[in-house]
Amino acid sequence: MSTLKGEKIYLRALEPEDLEFLYQLENDEEVWYVSNTSNPFSKHVLKQYLENSHRDIYEIKQLRFMICTVEEERSVGCVDLFDFDPKHKRAGVGVVIAKAEDRKKGYAYEALQLLEKYGKRHLSLHQFYASIPETNERSLALFKKAGFEQTGVMKDWLKEEEGFQNVVFLQILI
């Protein structure tokens, strides 16, 4: 468990008790643009997701951890591995802190550090990547602080009400 525990937070597997937290998070329209979501999730669908969260990353190519505070043992967000590719030893990474009052406390940064240790030690990964909207300056700063480097820009990648926006592609070799 030491790989998944830091000073401020620890990462843990999903539990059935996370249903309400995930329901609130996945249905928060403010975070939909970072997860490429456009439809709300029902509790039924999320309950099925939780019931299947034990499935192996080698089978379903993704893994979600809950981000919990060490001090209060309270869930504050999630960090995800997706598009897991064991052959090329890489995975996409996403992180979200659910409530504004829990942001800017170092939780997401520490979660990325712990995920890097976990990925290297337990999945033998060589790299992580992230795709972040160009206008999401806070996330870009977070990932760059965590050691990710910008390696490309996908032009007009996301369609929004105001028009199209670019997405920055970042990578870190671990």
Backbone as a printed PyTorch tensor [residue, N CA C, xyz], in Angstrom:
tensor([[[  0.8220,  -1.2080,   0.0000],
         [  0.0000,   0.0000,   0.0000],
         [  0.8550,   1.2560,   0.0000]],

        [[  2.1410,   1.1650,   0.3250],
         [  2.9710,   2.3570,   0.4030],
         [  3.0640,   3.0940,  -0.9280]],

        [[  2.9240,   2.3860,  -2.0300],
         [  2.9560,   3.0190,  -3.3470],
         [  1.7840,   3.9730,  -3.5100]],

        [[  0.6950,   3.7040,  -2.8440],
         [ -0.5320,   4.4730,  -3.0280],
         [ -0.8120,   5.4790,  -1.9090]],

        [[  0.1570,   5.6810,  -1.0110],
         [ -0.0670,   6.6150,   0.0980],
         [  0.9930,   7.6950,   0.0950]],

        [[  0.5220,   8.9540,   0.1650],
         [  1.4130,  10.0970,   0.2160],
         [  1.2580,  10.8380,   1.5240]],

        [[  1.7110,  12.0840,   1.5410],
         [  1.6210,  12.8950,   2.7590],
         [  0.1990,  13.3900,   3.0050]],

        [[ -0.4520,  13.8950,   1.9600],
         [ -1.7820,  14.4900,   2.1040],
         [ -2.9060,  13.5530,   1.7010]],

        [[ -2.6210,  12.6730,   0.7410],
         [ -3.6860,  11.8280,   0.1920],
         [ -3.2220,  10.3880,   0.0410]],

        [[ -4.1880,   9.5220,  -0.1560],
         [ -3.9030,   8.1540,  -0.5670],
         [ -4.8920,   7.7930,  -1.6610]],

        [[ -4.5040,   6.8350,  -2.4720],
         [ -5.3540,   6.3360,  -3.5400],
         [ -5.8980,   4.9890,  -3.1270]],

        [[ -7.1640,   4.7580,  -3.4180],
         [ -7.7670,   3.4700,  -3.0710],
         [ -8.7030,   3.0260,  -4.1830]],

        [[ -9.0230,   1.7450,  -4.1510],
         [ -9.9560,   1.1690,  -5.1120],
         [-11.3620,   1.7110,  -4.8630]],

        [[-12.1860,   1.6100,  -5.8720],
         [-13.5850,   2.0100,  -5.7520],
         [-14.3310,   1.0600,  -4.8190]],

        [[-15.2850,   1.6110,  -4.0980],
         [-16.1330,   0.8490,  -3.1850],
         [-17.5980,   1.1450,  -3.5120]],

        [[-18.5030,   0.2410,  -3.1620],
         [-19.9300,   0.5040,  -3.3950],
         [-20.4050,   1.8160,  -2.7580]],

        [[-19.7780,   2.2030,  -1.6480],
         [-20.1500,   3.4370,  -0.9430],
         [-19.8110,   4.6970,  -1.7350]],

        [[-19.0510,   4.5520,  -2.8290],
         [-18.6720,   5.7020,  -3.6470],
         [-19.7690,   6.1150,  -4.6280]],

        [[-20.8810,   5.4150,  -4.6420],
         [-21.9390,   5.6730,  -5.6150],
         [-22.3860,   7.1320,  -5.6100]],

        [[-22.7180,   7.6730,  -4.4660],
         [-23.2240,   9.0500,  -4.4030],
         [-22.1560,  10.0560,  -4.8310]],

        [[-20.9090,   9.8390,  -4.4030],
         [-19.8110,  10.7190,  -4.8040],
         [-19.6540,  10.7110,  -6.3240]],

        [[-19.6240,   9.5240,  -6.9160],
         [-19.4690,   9.4130,  -8.3700],
         [-20.6680,   9.9950,  -9.1090]],

        [[-21.8570,   9.8070,  -8.5440],
         [-23.0560,  10.3550,  -9.1620],
         [-22.9610,  11.8810,  -9.2470]],

        [[-22.5440,  12.5090,  -8.1480],
         [-22.3840,  13.9690,  -8.1340],
         [-21.2780,  14.4090,  -9.0950]],

        [[-20.1500,  13.7060,  -9.0790],
         [-19.0120,  14.0640,  -9.9190],
         [-19.3210,  13.8940, -11.4050]],

        [[-19.8200,  12.7410, -11.7730],
         [-20.0610,  12.4410, -13.1930],
         [-21.1870,  13.2750, -13.7890]],

        [[-22.0360,  13.8430, -12.9460],
         [-23.1440,  14.6600, -13.4300],
         [-22.9110,  16.1580, -13.2420]],

        [[-21.6880,  16.5290, -12.8850],
         [-21.3100,  17.9320, -12.7600],
         [-20.9060,  18.4390, -14.1480]],

        [[-21.7690,  19.2200, -14.7570],
         [-21.5360,  19.6880, -16.1240],
         [-20.2540,  20.4990, -16.2640]],

        [[-19.7610,  21.0800, -15.1790],
         [-18.5260,  21.8610, -15.2420],
         [-17.3040,  20.9950, -15.5470]],

        [[-17.3580,  19.7130, -15.2340],
         [-16.2010,  18.8450, -15.5020],
         [-16.4190,  17.9570, -16.7290]],

        [[-17.5460,  18.0850, -17.3810],
         [-17.8090,  17.2520, -18.5580],
         [-16.8000,  17.4770, -19.6730]],

        [[-16.3700,  18.7160, -19.8600],
         [-15.4710,  18.9860, -20.9810],
         [-14.1280,  18.2830, -20.8280]],

        [[-13.6850,  18.0110, -19.5950],
         [-12.3990,  17.3180, -19.4240],
         [-12.5300,  15.8100, -19.5910]],

        [[-13.7450,  15.3000, -19.4620],
         [-13.9300,  13.8560, -19.5980],
         [-14.6330,  13.4810, -20.9030]],

        [[-14.8620,  14.4820, -21.7520],
         [-15.5170,  14.2510, -23.0340],
         [-16.9100,  13.6430, -22.8440]],

        [[-17.6010,  14.1110, -21.8140],
         [-18.9440,  13.6390, -21.4900],
         [-19.9680,  14.6530, -21.9730]],

        [[-21.0960,  14.1640, -22.4540],
         [-22.1610,  15.0840, -22.8510],
         [-23.5260,  14.6380, -22.3500]],

        [[-23.5660,  13.5210, -21.6290],
         [-24.8300,  13.0100, -21.1010],
         [-24.6850,  12.7080, -19.6120]],

        [[-25.7530,  12.9190, -18.8510],
         [-25.7030,  12.5460, -17.4390],
         [-25.6820,  11.0270, -17.2670]],

        [[-25.1850,  10.5900, -16.1170],
         [-25.1500,   9.1720, -15.7800],
         [-26.2200,   8.8770, -14.7340]],

        [[-26.9110,   7.7740, -14.8910],
         [-27.8940,   7.3530, -13.8910],
         [-27.1810,   6.6290, -12.7550]],

        [[-27.8320,   6.5720, -11.6190],
         [-27.2680,   5.8020, -10.5020],
         [-27.1840,   4.3270, -10.8640]],

        [[-28.1220,   3.8550, -11.6440],
         [-28.1190,   2.4540, -12.0660],
         [-26.8520,   2.1350, -12.8620]],

        [[-26.5190,   2.9750, -13.8220],
         [-25.3230,   2.7630, -14.6440],
         [-24.0690,   2.8430, -13.7730]],

        [[-24.0200,   3.8140, -12.8760],
         [-22.8480,   3.9480, -12.0110],
         [-22.7360,   2.7840, -11.0290]],

        [[-23.8670,   2.2650, -10.5870],
         [-23.8310,   1.0910,  -9.7080],
         [-23.2450,  -0.1060, -10.4590]],

        [[-23.6390,  -0.2790, -11.7050],
         [-23.0660,  -1.3590, -12.5210],
         [-21.5650,  -1.1540, -12.7180]],

        [[-21.1680,   0.0900, -12.9470],
         [-19.7480,   0.4150, -13.0900],
         [-18.9870,   0.0080, -11.8210]],

        [[-19.5320,   0.3620, -10.6610],
         [-18.8820,   0.0010,  -9.3930],
         [-18.8230,  -1.5150,  -9.2100]],

        [[-19.8800,  -2.1970,  -9.6100],
         [-19.8960,  -3.6630,  -9.4720],
         [-18.8540,  -4.3300, -10.3590]],

        [[-18.4580,  -3.6580, -11.4310],
         [-17.4580,  -4.2110, -12.3410],
         [-16.0770,  -3.5930, -12.1670]],

        [[-15.9080,  -2.7370, -11.1800],
         [-14.6350,  -2.0330, -11.0190],
         [-13.4980,  -2.9520, -10.5750]],

        [[-13.8250,  -4.1540, -10.1750],
         [-12.7940,  -5.1120,  -9.7680],
         [-12.0960,  -5.7520, -10.9650]],

        [[-12.6420,  -5.5540, -12.1590],
         [-12.0780,  -6.2020, -13.3470],
         [-10.6610,  -5.7050, -13.5970]],

        [[ -9.8470,  -6.5730, -14.1150],
         [ -8.4210,  -6.3450, -14.2820],
         [ -8.1260,  -5.3040, -15.3590]],

        [[ -7.1560,  -4.4510, -15.1010],
         [ -6.7570,  -3.4190, -16.0620],
         [ -6.2880,  -4.0340, -17.3750]],

        [[ -5.7340,  -5.2400, -17.3220],
         [ -5.2910,  -5.8950, -18.5570],
         [ -6.4770,  -6.3200, -19.4200]],

        [[ -7.6330,  -6.4690, -18.7830],
         [ -8.8430,  -6.8620, -19.5140],
         [ -9.6070,  -5.6500, -20.0460]],

        [[ -9.8200,  -4.6590, -19.1890],
         [-10.6830,  -3.5350, -19.5770],
         [ -9.9090,  -2.2790, -19.9700]],

        [[ -8.5890,  -2.3090, -19.8110],
         [ -7.6880,  -1.2360, -20.2660],
         [ -7.8750,   0.0920, -19.5440]],

        [[ -8.4860,   0.0550, -18.3690],
         [ -8.6310,   1.2730, -17.5770],
         [ -8.6700,   0.9330, -16.0940]],

        [[ -8.3860,   1.9520, -15.2860],
         [ -8.3620,   1.7750, -13.8370],
         [ -8.6170,   3.1220, -13.1890]],

        [[ -9.5240,   3.1570, -12.2350],
         [ -9.8200,   4.3870, -11.4970],
         [ -9.4960,   4.1790, -10.0300]],

        [[ -8.8510,   5.1900,  -9.4570],
         [ -8.6100,   5.2410,  -8.0180],
         [ -9.3610,   6.4260,  -7.4400]],

        [[ -9.8490,   6.2640,  -6.2310],
         [-10.4030,   7.3830,  -5.4860],
         [ -9.2410,   8.0980,  -4.8100]],

        [[ -9.2930,   9.4080,  -4.7920],
         [ -8.3110,  10.2290,  -4.0790],
         [ -8.9420,  10.5940,  -2.7440]],

        [[ -8.2970,  10.1760,  -1.6580],
         [ -8.8320,  10.4120,  -0.3120],
         [ -7.8070,  11.1480,   0.5440]],

        [[ -8.2890,  12.0230,   1.4000],
         [ -7.3850,  12.7370,   2.2940],
         [ -6.9080,  11.8060,   3.3990]],

        [[ -5.6440,  11.9170,   3.7560],
         [ -5.0780,  11.1010,   4.8320],
         [ -5.6920,  11.5150,   6.1610]],

        [[ -5.7760,  12.8230,   6.3910],
         [ -6.2250,  13.3420,   7.6730],
         [ -7.6820,  12.9960,   7.9850]],

        [[ -8.5810,  13.2220,   7.0170],
         [-10.0110,  13.0270,   7.2570],
         [-10.5580,  11.7300,   6.6500]],

        [[ -9.7360,  11.0540,   5.8480],
         [-10.1760,   9.8580,   5.1170],
         [-11.4470,  10.1470,   4.3230]],

        [[-11.4140,  11.2770,   3.6150],
         [-12.5550,  11.7670,   2.8520],
         [-12.2000,  11.7590,   1.3770]],

        [[-13.1140,  11.2800,   0.5280],
         [-12.8980,  11.2850,  -0.9120],
         [-12.9990,  12.7030,  -1.4430]],

        [[-11.9990,  13.0930,  -2.2600],
         [-12.0050,  14.4310,  -2.8340],
         [-11.9810,  14.4070,  -4.3590]],

        [[-11.6660,  13.2540,  -4.9420],
         [-11.6050,  13.1870,  -6.3920],
         [-11.2380,  11.8110,  -6.8920]],

        [[-10.8680,  11.7620,  -8.1690],
         [-10.5010,  10.5040,  -8.8250],
         [ -9.2940,  10.7390,  -9.7160]],

        [[ -8.5070,   9.6810,  -9.8840],
         [ -7.4250,   9.6920, -10.8550],
         [ -7.5770,   8.4170, -11.6750]],

        [[ -7.4860,   8.5770, -12.9920],
         [ -7.7660,   7.4720, -13.9030],
         [ -6.5860,   7.1380, -14.7860]],

        [[ -6.4420,   5.8510, -15.0440],
         [ -5.6070,   5.3570, -16.1260],
         [ -6.5740,   4.8560, -17.1850]],

        [[ -6.3290,   5.1910, -18.4490],
         [ -7.1960,   4.7280, -19.5310],
         [ -6.3310,   4.4440, -20.7510]],

        [[ -6.9160,   3.7870, -21.7140],
         [ -6.1700,   3.3780, -22.9170],
         [ -4.8700,   2.6650, -22.5480]],

        [[ -4.9420,   1.8440, -21.5110],
         [ -3.7780,   1.0940, -21.0480],
         [ -3.2820,   0.1960, -22.1770]],

        [[ -2.0080,   0.3270, -22.4940],
         [ -1.4030,  -0.4370, -23.5760],
         [ -0.1700,  -1.1640, -23.0310]],

        [[ -0.3400,  -2.4230, -22.5830],
         [  0.7880,  -3.1390, -21.9820],
         [  1.9180,  -3.4440, -22.9600]],

        [[  1.5960,  -3.5780, -24.2300],
         [  2.6380,  -3.8570, -25.2200],
         [  3.6010,  -2.6760, -25.3420]],

        [[  3.0430,  -1.4750, -25.4590],
         [  3.8700,  -0.2820, -25.6230],
         [  4.1540,   0.4070, -24.2940]],

        [[  3.6280,  -0.1690, -23.2140],
         [  3.8990,   0.2790, -21.8410],
         [  3.5340,   1.7490, -21.6030]],

        [[  2.2950,   2.0780, -21.9910],
         [  1.8240,   3.4480, -21.7960],
         [  0.3440,   3.4480, -21.3990]],

        [[ -0.0760,   4.5810, -20.8630],
         [ -1.4820,   4.7700, -20.5000],
         [ -1.7920,   6.2570, -20.4580]],

        [[ -3.0470,   6.5820, -20.7470],
         [ -3.5240,   7.9420, -20.5670],
         [ -3.8370,   8.1790, -19.1060]],

        [[ -3.7640,   9.4360, -18.7010],
         [ -4.0020,   9.8050, -17.3060],
         [ -4.9890,  10.9640, -17.2540]],

        [[ -5.9110,  10.8940, -16.2980],
         [ -6.8240,  11.9950, -16.0290],
         [ -7.0070,  12.1230, -14.5340]],

        [[ -7.2010,  13.3300, -14.0740],
         [ -7.4080,  13.5590, -12.6400],
         [ -8.4400,  14.6550, -12.4700]],

        [[ -9.2820,  14.4980, -11.4650],
         [-10.2760,  15.5270, -11.1630],
         [-10.4690,  15.5950,  -9.6490]],

        [[-10.5090,  16.8170,  -9.1590],
         [-10.8670,  17.0820,  -7.7660],
         [-12.2810,  17.6530,  -7.8270]],

        [[-13.1960,  17.0120,  -7.1330],
         [-14.6250,  17.2730,  -7.3280],
         [-15.0810,  18.6720,  -6.9310]],

        [[-14.7170,  19.1290,  -5.7600],
         [-15.2590,  20.4030,  -5.2710],
         [-14.2000,  21.4980,  -5.3080]],

        [[-14.6430,  22.6870,  -5.6300],
         [-13.7360,  23.8340,  -5.7450],
         [-12.9540,  24.0580,  -4.4560]],

        [[-13.5810,  23.8450,  -3.3120],
         [-12.8910,  24.0980,  -2.0380],
         [-11.7680,  23.0960,  -1.7520]],

        [[-11.7440,  21.9900,  -2.4890],
         [-10.6710,  21.0030,  -2.3110],
         [ -9.5500,  21.1680,  -3.3460]],

        [[ -9.7130,  22.0850,  -4.2670],
         [ -8.6980,  22.3170,  -5.2940],
         [ -7.6140,  23.2500,  -4.7620]],

        [[ -6.4760,  23.2400,  -5.4220],
         [ -5.3190,  24.0750,  -5.0660],
         [ -4.7530,  23.7190,  -3.6900]],

        [[ -4.8700,  22.4640,  -3.2970],
         [ -4.3110,  22.0000,  -2.0270],
         [ -3.2230,  20.9580,  -2.2390]],

        [[ -2.8940,  20.6870,  -3.4980],
         [ -1.8370,  19.7290,  -3.7990],
         [ -2.3130,  18.2950,  -3.9390]],

        [[ -3.6210,  18.0660,  -3.8330],
         [ -4.1420,  16.7010,  -3.9080],
         [ -3.9270,  16.0830,  -5.2980]],

        [[ -4.2530,  16.8210,  -6.3360],
         [ -4.1140,  16.2900,  -7.7010],
         [ -2.6410,  16.0490,  -8.0410]],

        [[ -1.7800,  16.9580,  -7.6260],
         [ -0.3390,  16.8070,  -7.8760],
         [  0.1940,  15.5490,  -7.1990]],

        [[ -0.1650,  15.3670,  -5.9450],
         [  0.2950,  14.1770,  -5.2200],
         [ -0.2980,  12.9010,  -5.8170]],

        [[ -1.5480,  12.9760,  -6.2810],
         [ -2.1640,  11.8080,  -6.9170],
         [ -1.3880,  11.4100,  -8.1710]],

        [[ -0.9610,  12.3920,  -8.9630],
         [ -0.1650,  12.0900, -10.1560],
         [  1.1750,  11.4640,  -9.7850]],

        [[  1.7980,  11.9400,  -8.7210],
         [  3.0650,  11.3650,  -8.2700],
         [  2.8840,   9.9140,  -7.8330]],

        [[  1.8250,   9.6540,  -7.0690],
         [  1.5600,   8.2870,  -6.6000],
         [  1.2180,   7.3720,  -7.7730]],

        [[  0.4490,   7.8840,  -8.7100],
         [  0.0790,   7.0850,  -9.8750],
         [  1.3110,   6.7230, -10.7000]],

        [[  2.2540,   7.6540, -10.7850],
         [  3.5000,   7.3850, -11.5090],
         [  4.2650,   6.2310, -10.8440]],

        [[  4.3860,   6.2640,  -9.5270],
         [  5.0590,   5.1700,  -8.8010],
         [  4.3360,   3.8480,  -9.0310]],

        [[  3.0130,   3.8790,  -8.9140],
         [  2.2100,   2.6830,  -9.0980],
         [  2.3840,   2.1250, -10.5130]],

        [[  2.2780,   2.9990, -11.5060],
         [  2.3950,   2.5700, -12.9020],
         [  3.7350,   1.9480, -13.2110]],

        [[  4.7680,   2.5240, -12.6690],
         [  6.1160,   2.0100, -12.9150],
         [  6.3330,   0.6830, -12.1890]],

        [[  5.9760,   0.6400, -10.9220],
         [  6.2470,  -0.5360, -10.0960],
         [  5.3340,  -1.7200, -10.4010]],

        [[  4.0510,  -1.4730, -10.5690],
         [  3.1000,  -2.5780, -10.6700],
         [  2.6300,  -2.8950, -12.0910]],

        [[  2.7630,  -1.9310, -13.0020],
         [  2.3130,  -2.1680, -14.3780],
         [  3.4650,  -2.1060, -15.3820]],

        [[  4.6600,  -1.8350, -14.9010],
         [  5.8610,  -1.7300, -15.7410],
         [  5.6790,  -0.7300, -16.8870]],

        [[  4.9990,   0.3630, -16.5970],
         [  4.7680,   1.3670, -17.6280],
         [  6.0320,   2.1810, -17.9000]],

        [[  6.1280,   2.6590, -19.1160],
         [  7.2410,   3.4930, -19.5500],
         [  6.8250,   4.9550, -19.6810]],

        [[  5.5310,   5.1860, -19.9460],
         [  5.0880,   6.5610, -20.0890],
         [  3.5960,   6.7240, -19.8310]],

        [[  3.2610,   7.9610, -19.4580],
         [  1.8830,   8.4130, -19.3420],
         [  1.6890,   9.5430, -20.3390]],

        [[  0.4380,   9.7390, -20.7510],
         [  0.1160,  10.8900, -21.5900],
         [ -1.1980,  11.4960, -21.1340]],

        [[ -1.3970,  12.7390, -21.5070],
         [ -2.6330,  13.4440, -21.1780],
         [ -2.9700,  14.3880, -22.3240]],

        [[ -4.2530,  14.5580, -22.5700],
         [ -4.7510,  15.5110, -23.5580],
         [ -5.5940,  16.5320, -22.8150]],

        [[ -5.1780,  17.7930, -22.8480],
         [ -5.8170,  18.8190, -22.0380],
         [ -6.2160,  19.9950, -22.9240]],

        [[ -7.4630,  20.4570, -22.8110],
         [ -7.8780,  21.6270, -23.5910],
         [ -6.9290,  22.8040, -23.3420]],

        [[ -6.6010,  23.4860, -24.4060],
         [ -5.6540,  24.6050, -24.3420],
         [ -6.0900,  25.6820, -23.3500]],

        [[ -7.3870,  25.8390, -23.1570],
         [ -7.8980,  26.8680, -22.2490],
         [ -7.8910,  26.4400, -20.7840]],

        [[ -7.5940,  25.1750, -20.5140],
         [ -7.5800,  24.6890, -19.1300],
         [ -6.1860,  24.9200, -18.5290]],

        [[ -5.9160,  26.1810, -18.2320],
         [ -4.5930,  26.5890, -17.7690],
         [ -4.1930,  25.9240, -16.4540]],

        [[ -5.1520,  25.7170, -15.5510],
         [ -4.8150,  25.0860, -14.2600],
         [ -4.3400,  23.6550, -14.4540]],

        [[ -5.0360,  22.8910, -15.3110],
         [ -4.6220,  21.5030, -15.5460],
         [ -3.2910,  21.4470, -16.2840]],

        [[ -3.1000,  22.3220, -17.2490],
         [ -1.8190,  22.3520, -17.9580],
         [ -0.6770,  22.6360, -16.9850]],

        [[ -0.8760,  23.5980, -16.0970],
         [  0.1600,  23.9220, -15.1040],
         [  0.4100,  22.7400, -14.1660]],

        [[ -0.6690,  22.0620, -13.7490],
         [ -0.5370,  20.8990, -12.8710],
         [  0.3010,  19.8060, -13.5230]],

        [[ -0.0430,  19.4310, -14.7450],
         [  0.6610,  18.3450, -15.4090],
         [  2.1170,  18.7230, -15.7080]],

        [[  2.3580,  19.9670, -16.0660],
         [  3.7390,  20.4000, -16.3070],
         [  4.5360,  20.3840, -15.0020]],

        [[  3.9280,  20.7990, -13.9110],
         [  4.5940,  20.7440, -12.6020],
         [  4.9390,  19.2960, -12.2450]],

        [[  4.0760,  18.3580, -12.6550],
         [  4.2930,  16.9390, -12.3620],
         [  5.3090,  16.3010, -13.3140]],

        [[  5.8830,  17.0920, -14.2220],
         [  6.9300,  16.5770, -15.0930],
         [  6.5080,  16.2320, -16.5080]],

        [[  5.2430,  16.4170, -16.8340],
         [  4.7790,  16.1560, -18.1950],
         [  5.3060,  17.2560, -19.1170]],

        [[  5.6460,  16.8760, -20.3290],
         [  6.1180,  17.8320, -21.3280],
         [  5.1200,  17.9000, -22.4770]],

        [[  4.9150,  19.1140, -22.9670],
         [  4.0540,  19.2830, -24.1360],
         [  4.7830,  18.7380, -25.3520]],

        [[  4.1310,  17.8180, -26.0500],
         [  4.7470,  17.2230, -27.2420],
         [  3.9310,  17.4680, -28.5040]],

        [[  2.7920,  18.1260, -28.3700],
         [  1.9980,  18.4070, -29.5550],
         [  0.7410,  19.1910, -29.2420]],

        [[  0.0960,  19.6520, -30.2950],
         [ -1.1820,  20.3470, -30.1940],
         [ -2.1010,  19.7730, -31.2610]],

        [[ -3.2770,  19.3980, -30.8470],
         [ -4.2920,  18.9120, -31.7800],
         [ -5.2080,  20.0920, -32.0840]],

        [[ -5.1600,  20.5670, -33.3010],
         [ -5.8840,  21.7680, -33.7240],
         [ -7.3840,  21.5020, -33.8300]],

        [[ -8.1640,  22.4600, -33.3340],
         [ -9.6330,  22.3970, -33.4160],
         [-10.1700,  21.0240, -33.0120]],

        [[ -9.6630,  20.4770, -31.9240],
         [ -9.9550,  19.1130, -31.5130],
         [-11.2970,  18.9720, -30.8080]],

        [[-11.6800,  19.9800, -30.0380],
         [-12.9260,  19.9260, -29.2680],
         [-13.9220,  20.9540, -29.7780]],

        [[-15.1470,  20.4990, -30.0030],
         [-16.2310,  21.3910, -30.4130],
         [-16.9490,  21.8640, -29.1650]],

        [[-17.0380,  23.1800, -29.0310],
         [-17.7390,  23.7840, -27.9110],
         [-18.7370,  24.8000, -28.4420]],

        [[-19.5520,  25.3480, -27.5620],
         [-20.5520,  26.3300, -27.9850],
         [-19.9140,  27.5060, -28.7110]],

        [[-18.7320,  27.9380, -28.2240],
         [-18.0620,  29.1050, -28.7900],
         [-17.3170,  28.7870, -30.0880]],

        [[-17.1980,  27.5200, -30.4210],
         [-16.4410,  27.1060, -31.5940],
         [-15.5190,  25.9570, -31.2380]],

        [[-14.4480,  25.8200, -31.9730],
         [-13.5010,  24.7410, -31.7390],
         [-12.3390,  25.2260, -30.8860]],

        [[-11.7480,  24.2960, -30.1500],
         [-10.5700,  24.6490, -29.3680],
         [ -9.4950,  23.5880, -29.5050]],

        [[ -8.2780,  24.0370, -29.3690],
         [ -7.1250,  23.1510, -29.4550],
         [ -6.9710,  22.3490, -28.1770]],

        [[ -6.3250,  21.1990, -28.3090],
         [ -6.0010,  20.3450, -27.1690],
         [ -4.4880,  20.1260, -27.1590]],

        [[ -3.9050,  20.2940, -25.9950],
         [ -2.4670,  20.1140, -25.8150],
         [ -2.2190,  18.6600, -25.4220]],

        [[ -1.2560,  18.0280, -26.0970],
         [ -0.8710,  16.6580, -25.8030],
         [  0.4130,  16.6900, -24.9920]],

        [[  0.3970,  16.0330, -23.8260],
         [  1.5570,  16.0040, -22.9330],
         [  1.9620,  14.5630, -22.6530]],

        [[  3.2560,  14.3740, -22.3980],
         [  3.7720,  13.0450, -22.0730],
         [  4.8130,  13.1510, -20.9610]],

        [[  4.9660,  12.0530, -20.2370],
         [  6.0510,  11.9280, -19.2790],
         [  6.5900,  10.5090, -19.3890]],

        [[  7.8940,  10.4110, -19.4790],
         [  8.5520,   9.1070, -19.4520],
         [  8.8700,   8.7960, -18.0000]],

        [[  8.4990,   7.6080, -17.5710],
         [  8.6940,   7.2630, -16.1570],
         [  9.7000,   6.1350, -15.9930]]])
